[in-house]
Amino acid sequence: MKKLVVAIIALVGLVSCGEQERIVFVDRTELLKEYQGRKDIETKYKDKFEKLDIKKDSVSKALQIEAKDFQDQAKSMSQAKAQEKYNGLMQKQQYWTEQFQNQEYMIGQDSQKEIDTLLKKVKKFIGTYGKEHKYTYILGSNDAGSVMYGEESKDITEDVLKALNDEYARN
């Protein structure tokens, strides 16, 4: 009986030694740079900021015209009336400045939420990808240096990127 237990333990030991850990890495910077989902989010919010800039330019031009008209009319106004009109223009300018700052902030917040959601999806995808391909570890390299060197043959960035973009295209 002892010989059987020893033989089983030896067999398990040999089998487990025979299993090679599969460690690979992904260049996170490159993956996110080339991921179509990230590109689409970037385009979406770039368009929103551009539209806001157009609106800001339009309002700015209208305020400039109004200010020039005021300058022309101020010469014939009483000082009290001119001050009242000037204060009104300043309030209008402050109002629009605050409106645009709030809109920029909201667009930035929305963008960050989408990026955070995207990063969670990518992390989950890489976990699933690792299990499907029987990797022991998938390390992430980036500019911070979590992987200082990796054999080129262990870099699966292109494979993961292709699979990630394929899944994105299906959804």
Contacts in CASP RR format, 6 or more apart in sequence:
PFRMAT RR
TARGET T0000
AUTHOR 0000-0000-0000
METHOD contacts of the structure
MODEL  1
MKKLVVAIIALVGLVSCGEQERIVFVDRTELLKEYQGRKDIETKYKDKFE
KLDIKKDSVSKALQIEAKDFQDQAKSMSQAKAQEKYNGLMQKQQYWTEQF
QNQEYMIGQDSQKEIDTLLKKVKKFIGTYGKEHKYTYILGSNDAGSVMYG
EESKDITEDVLKALNDEYARN
21 136 0 8 1.000
21 137 0 8 1.000
22 133 0 8 1.000
22 134 0 8 1.000
22 135 0 8 1.000
22 136 0 8 1.000
22 137 0 8 1.000
23 135 0 8 1.000
23 136 0 8 1.000
23 137 0 8 1.000
23 139 0 8 1.000
23 154 0 8 1.000
24 135 0 8 1.000
24 137 0 8 1.000
24 138 0 8 1.000
24 139 0 8 1.000
24 154 0 8 1.000
24 155 0 8 1.000
24 156 0 8 1.000
25 138 0 8 1.000
25 139 0 8 1.000
25 140 0 8 1.000
25 141 0 8 1.000
25 147 0 8 1.000
25 150 0 8 1.000
25 154 0 8 1.000
25 155 0 8 1.000
25 156 0 8 1.000
25 157 0 8 1.000
26 126 0 8 1.000
26 138 0 8 1.000
26 139 0 8 1.000
26 140 0 8 1.000
26 141 0 8 1.000
26 155 0 8 1.000
26 156 0 8 1.000
26 157 0 8 1.000
26 160 0 8 1.000
27 140 0 8 1.000
27 141 0 8 1.000
27 142 0 8 1.000
27 155 0 8 1.000
27 157 0 8 1.000
28 140 0 8 1.000
28 141 0 8 1.000
28 142 0 8 1.000
29 141 0 8 1.000
29 142 0 8 1.000
29 143 0 8 1.000
30 157 0 8 1.000
30 161 0 8 1.000
31 122 0 8 1.000
31 157 0 8 1.000
31 160 0 8 1.000
31 161 0 8 1.000
31 164 0 8 1.000
32 38 0 8 1.000
32 119 0 8 1.000
32 122 0 8 1.000
34 161 0 8 1.000
34 165 0 8 1.000
35 118 0 8 1.000
35 122 0 8 1.000
35 161 0 8 1.000
35 164 0 8 1.000
35 165 0 8 1.000
35 168 0 8 1.000
36 165 0 8 1.000
36 168 0 8 1.000
36 169 0 8 1.000
37 118 0 8 1.000
37 165 0 8 1.000
37 168 0 8 1.000
38 115 0 8 1.000
38 118 0 8 1.000
41 111 0 8 1.000
41 114 0 8 1.000
41 115 0 8 1.000
41 118 0 8 1.000
44 114 0 8 1.000
45 107 0 8 1.000
45 108 0 8 1.000
45 110 0 8 1.000
45 111 0 8 1.000
45 114 0 8 1.000
48 107 0 8 1.000
49 104 0 8 1.000
49 107 0 8 1.000
52 100 0 8 1.000
52 103 0 8 1.000
52 104 0 8 1.000
52 107 0 8 1.000
55 100 0 8 1.000
56 100 0 8 1.000
59 96 0 8 1.000
59 100 0 8 1.000
63 89 0 8 1.000
63 92 0 8 1.000
63 93 0 8 1.000
63 96 0 8 1.000
66 89 0 8 1.000
66 92 0 8 1.000
67 89 0 8 1.000
70 85 0 8 1.000
70 86 0 8 1.000
70 89 0 8 1.000
73 85 0 8 1.000
74 82 0 8 1.000
74 85 0 8 1.000
74 86 0 8 1.000
77 85 0 8 1.000
122 164 0 8 1.000
125 160 0 8 1.000
125 163 0 8 1.000
125 164 0 8 1.000
125 167 0 8 1.000
126 138 0 8 1.000
126 160 0 8 1.000
127 138 0 8 1.000
129 138 0 8 1.000
129 160 0 8 1.000
129 163 0 8 1.000
130 138 0 8 1.000
138 156 0 8 1.000
139 146 0 8 1.000
139 147 0 8 1.000
140 146 0 8 1.000
140 147 0 8 1.000
141 147 0 8 1.000
141 150 0 8 1.000
END
